[in-house]
Amino acid sequence: FIMSANGKSLITKEERGFVKVIVEAHTEVVIGAQMMCARATDMIGELVTAVVNRLTAQQLLKGMRAHPTYNEGVAEALEDAVGEAIHVMPKKKR
């Protein structure tokens, strides 16, 4: 998820960066993540907890995230990983 589409990033003028979540295709278990954005150090704990506890993207998406916050970028990346994102460019068909 590109953080330039995140409301809090726009408000604070910290739009550069991204959140990437990697999930297993058949189980949707979160197996990794990469963040390069404002407040990444504040947000990474949620994804570390998910990896260590083998949580699925759907389990993480049940959590509440206030608006506007940087953490919404995590939810958007999770939604993109499982094909449910609506705030990203459509993927090219192969």
MOFEN-V723457 format. One record per pair of residues at least 24 apart in sequence whose ideal C-beta (glycine too) atoms are under 8 Angstrom apart, sorted by the first residue. I is the first residue (numbers start at 0). J is the second residue. If there is no record, write none. Layout:
BEGIN
{{I J} {I J}}
END
This chain:
BEGIN
{{0 72} {0 75} {0 76} {0 79} {0 84} {0 86} {0 87} {1 87} {2 36} {2 37} {2 69} {2 72} {4 75} {4 86} {4 87} {5 67} {5 69} {5 71} {5 72} {5 75} {6 66} {6 67} {6 71} {7 67} {7 68} {7 69} {7 71} {8 36} {8 37} {8 69} {8 72} {10 67} {11 37} {13 37} {13 38} {18 42} {18 72} {18 73} {18 75} {18 76} {19 76} {20 46} {20 56} {20 73} {20 76} {20 77} {20 79} {20 80} {21 80} {22 55} {22 56} {22 77} {22 80} {22 81} {26 55} {27 55} {27 56} {27 57} {27 80} {27 81} {28 53} {28 54} {28 55} {29 53} {29 54} {29 55} {29 56} {29 59} {29 77} {32 76} {36 69} {36 72} {37 69} {38 69} {41 69} {42 69} {42 70} {42 72} {42 73} {45 70} {45 73} {46 73} {56 80} {56 81} {57 81}}
END
